[in-house]
Amino acid sequence: MMLQELDAVFDGTALQLDVPLNLAAGKRVRIVVESVLPSEVRSPKTFLETARSLKLQGEPDWSEKIDQYLYGETLADND
């Protein structure tokens, strides 16, 4: 059994998670809802904090060669 504690906001229809959920699509889960007091609410994470929490792995030049890594394209292919 895997246990994860998450923070979310209910928008009137669905729960909007503060961070991505580390589960495969179609995975069944049990949800226990506990309201938190405003003083217990954590400040929202920045984009950088969220990106770091994903623990993505990539080449050092990933941002410079994003098309090559995503699509196998090189600069010569685009000429």
N, C-alpha and C positions, 0 to 999 in steps of 0.2 A: 504494500500500500504506500502510495506517495502522498505526502501532505504538503500543500503550499498555502501560505497565507498571503492574501492579496488585498489591496485597497481598490475600491471602485466607487462610482457615483451612479445612483439610479436616476435616469433621465425621464422617468415617467413611463417608459416602455421596456427598457433593457438596462442591464448593468454595464457601465462603461469602465473598463479596467484602466488603472493608472499605468500599468506596465504590461507588455505582451505576456500571454499565457504560454507556458512551455508544455503543450500537449499536442498530440497528433489529432488531426481532424477525425471526427467520429468517435472519439474517446468518451465514454460515459463517465460522469463525475457526480459527486454528491456535494451540494452547496448548503452551507449553514450561514444564514445572514445574521449579522450582529451589527446593530447601529452603533456608531461611535459619536461621542460628544464632540462639539466643535473644537474644544481644546486638545483633543486627541488626533485631529486631522493633520496629517503631514502636508507640508507644502508640496505643490506639484514638482515633479522632476523636470529638469531641463531636457532639451533634445539630446545634448551630449551625455547626460547621465543615463537616459534611456538607451542610447546607442551603445554605451559602454556596458550596460547590463546585459545586452544581447550576446556579448563575448564573441563577436564575429572574428573570423580568421581570414586573413588575406595577404597577398603579396605586398611588400613595402611600397611598390609603385602602383598600387591598385587605383588610386584616384587619377593618375596620369594616363593609365592604359585601360580605363573601364570598359570601353567598347571591345577591346581585344579579349579581355577576360570574360565578358558576358557573351559576346557573339562570335569570337574567333576572328574578328576583323583586324587588319593592320592598316597603317596609313596608305600603303600602296594599293590596297583594295578599294579605297575611296577615291582614287585619282581617276 
